[in-house]
Amino acid sequence: MITMDEIDVSSRRRVLAIVIILAFVVLFLRLYQLQLLSHTEFGKKSEENSVRVVVKEPVRGYMFDRTGRLVVDVGPAYSITVTPAVFDTNNLAFLSSLLQLDPALIQGRINRGRAYSRFSPVRVIRDVDFKTLSKVEENLYLLPGVSYDVESKRLYPFNIRAPHLLGYCKEITDAQLARSSTVYQQGDLVGSSGLEASYETFLRGEKGYEFISVNSKGQLLGPLEEGRRDVPSKEGFDLMLSIDFGLQAFAESLMTNYRGALVAIDPNDGGVLAMVSKPDFDPSVFSGVTSSEVWAKLNTDPDKSLFNRATMTRYPPGSTFKMLIAAAALEEGIIDEHYRITCRGSFRFGNKVFKDTHVHGSVNVVEAIQRSCDVFFYQLILKIGLDKLYEYGKRFGFGKPTGIDIGDETSGLIPSTEYYDRVYGKGKWTQGNLVSLGIGQGEIGVSPLQMAQYAAALANNGTLLQPHAVSSIRNKRTNKVDIIDHSEIPVWINGDVMRMIREGMRRVVEEPGGTGGLARISGVVSAGKTGTAQNPHGADHAWYVGFAPFDQPKIAIAVMLENAGFGGTKAAPIAGMVMEKYLFGELRRKISAHVSATTPHDTITHTTERGKH
């Protein structure tokens, strides 16, 4: 007979056996999970604790001008890095004293880096001087997790600025990092403006990686697997520019004392030869570490030196717009070369009198361009009408971006019926609103870049070329140069019409009575148009657009000087000298006193100039 004690012992044995079996099953399942299901995941975690990944920054691509000169170089720069997982915060004060940085700033950068990866080095300061680097290197044995990287920074070997064209790089922001791909990490430099930003994907190159074995104390033991897993960095591609930097430097020197812009374009392909916006700044201040003081000074500069006046401004073009008005009237058959009006020095429309500075007498369209007769164009715009003005403005590239490859630009403004209805109210504006449009005033707004594109279209007999600063890109991996295609759009202006307009522009420079004689180039026939746009906020703006040589143009140009006075005496000589320099490689005339911004306006004879010529 089985006793109760025997039953209890048997039950306990059975329960114990079940518990042991269940324990083994659980252990087996866990072992199965670790060894087979989670092998990759835990292997990576284990590797992270035994391997440090050192990012090798690529050399950023170079920039060369149209003659093959290196104009944007790279040089070495040293950055101090901290690996959050290894760094002992007790050493923060010591590191701070070596770097002369606020401890809170260092800790903040470490914390932001830790949020992305605690095992990846974080830059706490870049472009340190050699003295600071030496101090850190001497104390690395006391600072586990601290190291330094050799990176590159921009160098500018020539005394040329062109900051709005070339652009600059800045450290990537948290917002940019959040919307970027895995290409970037905290502390990386990215193109922030100009060509540096537009061609960032080509210039930046590809990062390399070195894998270093470490022990349990975080000490470096050497390359992992003798470096077989390392990935070399790849240099960025080079940009071959259309810019002539000899011409750029010369144009910058002529514009030194002015506020305004100058844009020169090759009328055969749209390549930008020179682009100046003044006042400007030295791009080298962004090549290393830009102090908060320098950045604040640039941002609060009353002259707005960061602002690109060549592409982002919207000025009235004044009389330089008269060729477009003439083209619309001739192309539409509203007038022909025999059409004449008699200018008596003013034009009355309703109860308002629109003045001219001269009594020009009887003039046709060619003479009206040559002598800049306002009365002729006051009447012409009324015959053309607002809709045709808008149509031809668009044909010549106004009221829309040019598509230049340096970044942001204005669309400008060409008023349309829809625009006037919106601004003034439908049925509440009259033909009287149009009169001033005939001489490039009123609501018309253009940028110097758009005016250079317009001048190039007049030079090449009617093809609107997409302006560009980069002609080709050199792939360093294949050593292949890829030519970049740019748009070419016909403006659809009859050849005879272009002939008359160009003849008027030739007379502006080459014939008596023309307003652009100071743009004349010895030994070369050129063409152009002066303009002085009225400015409600101060002195008039001076304009000049033109091209040379007349028969086979090689350069088209637009010069705009803010509040400088008359286009014929201020902008024209600058344009003439820039074109002469480009065509001959040297300046054969003396720099005119008219070019100096310090020349008093009251020394200029006003009887031959007005605020529009």
C-alpha positions, 0 to 999 in steps of 0.5 A: 500500500502506497503511503501519503508520504510516497505520493508527496515525494513522487509529485515533488519529483515530477514537478521538479522534473517539469521545472528542469525541463522547462528551464532547459527549453527556455535556455535552448530557445534563448540560445537559438534566438541569440545564435541564429535569429539575432546573430547579426544584430548582436554581432554589430553591437559587439563590434561597436564596442571593439571597433572604432570607425574613423571618418576620412573626409574627402578633398573638396573639388577645385574650381578653375577659370576659363583659362585653366587657372586654379581659383579655388584651392584647398588646404589642410585644416585640423579639427579636434574630435571627441568620441562620446562613448569613451570621453570622461566628462571629468576631463571636460575642464582640462579639454576646455582650457586647452581649446580655450572654449566654453565647457558648455559649448563642448558638452553641448556638441558632444551631447548632440553627437551622442544623439546620432551615435555615441561611438562616432567622433564628434567635432568640437572645434575645427580649423585649430591653429598649430599651437592648439593642436600641439597642446592637445596632441601632447595630452592625448594620453590623458584624454581618452576619446579625444583625437584630431582629424586632418580636413581641408578648407578653401583657399583663394590663391589670387587676389579676387573676391567674387563671393556671391559667385563662388559662394562659401561653405558653412557647418551643417545646421541641425535643420539641414541634417534632419532633412538630409540623407545619411551622407552628412553628419554633425559638424560637416561642411556644406555649400551654403551659397553660390557655386559651392551650394549649387554644385554641392553634390559634385564638389563634396566627394565621398567619405572614407572610413578606417576601422580601428580595433580597440580594447575594453578600455577604449585604447586603440590597438591598430587597423582592423583586419590589417585595414582590409575593410577600410574604405578610401575617401574619394575626392570631389569633382572639379568645376571648370568655370566660364569666368575670366578671373583676370577680367573679374579682378579688373571689374572688381577694382573698377566697382570698388567705390560703388554700390551696384553690379556688373555682369559680363556674358559671352553672347555666343554661349551664355557663359558668365565672364565676370560678375561683380556685386558691390559692396562685397566681402572676403570669402576666405572668412568662411574658409575656416571657422567664422567667428560669431562677431564676423558673422554678426557684422556681415548680417548687420552690415548697412551696405548689405554686403552679403546681398547679391545685387547682380541677381537679387535686385529689382531696379527700373531699367530706364532708357536701356529698355527702349530697344525692347519697346522698339522691337515690339513695335517693329515686329508687330508692324505698328511702325517701320523704319520710315515712321517718324515723330517730332519731339518738341521736348515734352509729351502731353497725355490728358492733363499731364505733361511728360518731359524730355531733356532735349528738343530732338525734332523729327526722329525715326526709331534708329535715331530715337535709340541713338539720341534716347528720345523719350517723347518717341517712346512715350508715344510708342508704348501707347501704340503697343499696349500693356499685353504686347509689352508683357509678351515681348518682355517675356521673350527677352527673359524679363519677369522670370528667372534666367536659370543661372547656376549660382543659386537664388535670383529674382524674377523681376517684374513686367506688368501685365493687364492681370497685374494692373487689375490686381494692383489698381482694380479692374477698370480703375487704371488708364492708358496714362499708367503706361506712358512711363513704361515706355522709358523703362520706368513705372513698375518694370523691375529687372536685375543686372543679370537679366539685363546682361542676358538681354544685351547678349540676345541683342548681340547675337541677333536674337537668341536668349541664352541661359547664363551659367558660371560652370562650363564643364565638370571634371570627374576625377575618378574617370578623368572625364570632362562632362560638358554641361548643356544650357538652354538656347531660346529664340526671341523670334525677332525678325532679322531686319528688326534686329538690324535697325535696333543694333544700328541704333545701339552702334550710333549710341556709342560711335556717332555724334549725338549718341549718349554712350561715347564714353564706352567707346573702344579704340580700334573696335566698333561697339554698341550700347545704350545708356540709361539713368533710372529715376529712384524715388528713394534717392539719387538716380541709378546709372545703367549701361548695356552693350556689346563688342565687337559690333560685327562679331560680338565676344562680350555683352555687358550690363553695369548698374550703379546705385545712386551714381547719377547719369549712365553715360558718364558713370556706367558707360566708361566702366563698361567700355574699359571692361570690354576693352580689357577682355578683348585686348587683355589690357587696358589701352586707355587711361582710367577716366575721371568719370569712373571715380565715385568721388567725382562731384556730380556738379562737375558734369555737364548736365546739358547733354545728359538727363536722369534717363540717358 
